[in-house]
């Protein structure tokens, strides 16, 4: 079991003939993901990697292959268009890896997505992986291990770091989700926490936040009110200078709401165990899981 | 990207918002000439990316052109919050009957542009927001339909009782929304929006921030970037495709990914060190990126030791290893370097480093402890 992706995933890659898209399509195939088609306008009829048919439109890809999930690797200027197309054609889960999507585009995409009842993860995210079953995005499969810990994160490589520590300590993961660091994203911490809470195979949750915005504080309130499973959290950016952009557009400290300190306090008050270093994840998850048994 | 007041007001003007005349000067001579041309009294205003200009002495009223020139001499070249003033805006002094506040920001939670409007504008708007938040009206706009006429009117009715002024303000509110959306802004602010004794409604000061992600599709806006207002090493980094922010410490950090870069800085602090910078080499790496990163970091004389922390995902660690070998040779780096590499192509990376007489650690904590120790020994 897992959340959102697994054995029933039928995946298409939008932008499969591009540099990033083709590289990661191969990685997802090698991981055993059920990659059923690619979409690149103008390249319909071609075959990717000898097995994956390429279509001109998402609608055609769905008709021919029964796809239900899409991952987007198109350039930033085309990303909003790709999301609209996937949602319009009936894809249920859209994962947008593309970085640099203008926020104005996202203000128009989000109401469309909500109206269609589609789940969007990202943009500017590493995607998600259900170890041993399916990988949608760019999280390296080699560092993951199937198991009981659900992980949700705003960052990419920091996710890898923490997953790496868990796997080395033989603590496996149910699903790892990177929600992305942009100001407007399709899926937030609370959406993922709710899914992990409902997922019988997830026994503990790791949540990796960072400075900027108030998502972590809201997530903490949600954990306190609705989550019965143990949660361990981390906030990156304790040493970040105020008001400076740290690579993620979202990571701008605004006023008093957004500092690492404030977020860690919110975590502690909600009963989330706070990691001081990424490596602490191992001991803290073990301790919290032992207590619930 | 932040715009200067004079740039923001020109975008407002293009959208039809009434903005008083005014010109930019970079020398006292120009200030005097503009004052003569506009007619006195004028206000001379420092153009820097910092709030609180007035309180810092960067905004001055002049009753005659000679006085304007003197203000220009005093303000040009002064530093406000560490930023050098290279330009001033000279505007006619407006007679003010009332000051309001009009702001439009992109709200992360509502995922929409949200208006913030208050009849009590001016320099103390943050005080108003903090102590009497009820005096600020908020309105979220659904971008599918844009700002609807009745929404603009209801905001304007909150500002004025004179219907002529209400209509004028509603028009400005609509135009402000257009400026925001067409230029991909993350913030637009008119503070103050004033009424004059004769009843006119005017935008007296403007602030604007743009979403950096819009600049690729809008070279006209990208050209507004004031490179002199930024740290030169940060400009160089951006041109090299790196995300870099200079800090005060002595441990140089080269990391892939913003989250891991922040966590690395936090860990440096945890082990008693002080990071010299935030540097994210991004997802797809090339040896050139590493060379550029090392060049920027080694130029800072405060740096005593350098840490590479690379977790290969899309980033290939062998690319980074190649970059380190070439860069240390080319730049003749004499500072101690600690390398932590793990992930994609790590075996190849370690072989490359071995061949150049360098070693890589695979554990982040070990690497950070080591680099902090080396920096302290060298300091």
HADDOCK unambig.tbl for C-alpha pairs under 7 A between the chains (distance, minus, plus):
assign (segid A and resid 100 and name CA) (segid B and resid 213 and name CA) 5.17 0.50 0.50
assign (segid A and resid 101 and name CA) (segid B and resid 213 and name CA) 6.13 0.50 0.50
assign (segid A and resid 102 and name CA) (segid B and resid 211 and name CA) 6.82 0.50 0.50
assign (segid A and resid 102 and name CA) (segid B and resid 213 and name CA) 4.85 0.50 0.50
assign (segid A and resid 102 and name CA) (segid B and resid 214 and name CA) 5.37 0.50 0.50
assign (segid A and resid 104 and name CA) (segid B and resid 181 and name CA) 6.91 0.50 0.50
assign (segid A and resid 104 and name CA) (segid B and resid 184 and name CA) 5.81 0.50 0.50
assign (segid A and resid 107 and name CA) (segid B and resid 111 and name CA) 5.86 0.50 0.50
assign (segid A and resid 107 and name CA) (segid B and resid 112 and name CA) 5.61 0.50 0.50
assign (segid A and resid 107 and name CA) (segid B and resid 143 and name CA) 6.59 0.50 0.50
assign (segid A and resid 108 and name CA) (segid B and resid 143 and name CA) 5.93 0.50 0.50
assign (segid A and resid 108 and name CA) (segid B and resid 144 and name CA) 6.28 0.50 0.50
assign (segid A and resid 139 and name CA) (segid B and resid 313 and name CA) 6.71 0.50 0.50
assign (segid A and resid 140 and name CA) (segid B and resid 313 and name CA) 5.66 0.50 0.50
assign (segid A and resid 155 and name CA) (segid B and resid 259 and name CA) 5.12 0.50 0.50
assign (segid A and resid 156 and name CA) (segid B and resid 257 and name CA) 6.52 0.50 0.50
assign (segid A and resid 156 and name CA) (segid B and resid 259 and name CA) 6.84 0.50 0.50
assign (segid A and resid 157 and name CA) (segid B and resid 257 and name CA) 5.58 0.50 0.50
assign (segid A and resid 157 and name CA) (segid B and resid 259 and name CA) 6.78 0.50 0.50
assign (segid A and resid 157 and name CA) (segid B and resid 260 and name CA) 5.68 0.50 0.50
assign (segid A and resid 157 and name CA) (segid B and resid 311 and name CA) 6.26 0.50 0.50
assign (segid A and resid 158 and name CA) (segid B and resid 259 and name CA) 5.45 0.50 0.50
assign (segid A and resid 158 and name CA) (segid B and resid 260 and name CA) 4.39 0.50 0.50
assign (segid A and resid 183 and name CA) (segid B and resid 108 and name CA) 5.44 0.50 0.50
assign (segid A and resid 184 and name CA) (segid B and resid 108 and name CA) 5.70 0.50 0.50
assign (segid A and resid 184 and name CA) (segid B and resid 111 and name CA) 5.89 0.50 0.50
assign (segid A and resid 236 and name CA) (segid B and resid 259 and name CA) 6.31 0.50 0.50
assign (segid A and resid 236 and name CA) (segid B and resid 262 and name CA) 5.56 0.50 0.50
assign (segid A and resid 236 and name CA) (segid B and resid 263 and name CA) 5.01 0.50 0.50
assign (segid A and resid 237 and name CA) (segid B and resid 262 and name CA) 4.85 0.50 0.50
assign (segid A and resid 237 and name CA) (segid B and resid 263 and name CA) 6.29 0.50 0.50
assign (segid A and resid 237 and name CA) (segid B and resid 266 and name CA) 6.54 0.50 0.50
assign (segid A and resid 238 and name CA) (segid B and resid 266 and name CA) 5.83 0.50 0.50
assign (segid A and resid 239 and name CA) (segid B and resid 265 and name CA) 6.47 0.50 0.50
assign (segid A and resid 239 and name CA) (segid B and resid 266 and name CA) 5.55 0.50 0.50
assign (segid A and resid 246 and name CA) (segid B and resid 258 and name CA) 6.55 0.50 0.50
assign (segid A and resid 247 and name CA) (segid B and resid 243 and name CA) 5.83 0.50 0.50
assign (segid A and resid 247 and name CA) (segid B and resid 258 and name CA) 5.66 0.50 0.50
assign (segid A and resid 248 and name CA) (segid B and resid 258 and name CA) 6.66 0.50 0.50
assign (segid A and resid 277 and name CA) (segid B and resid 267 and name CA) 6.71 0.50 0.50
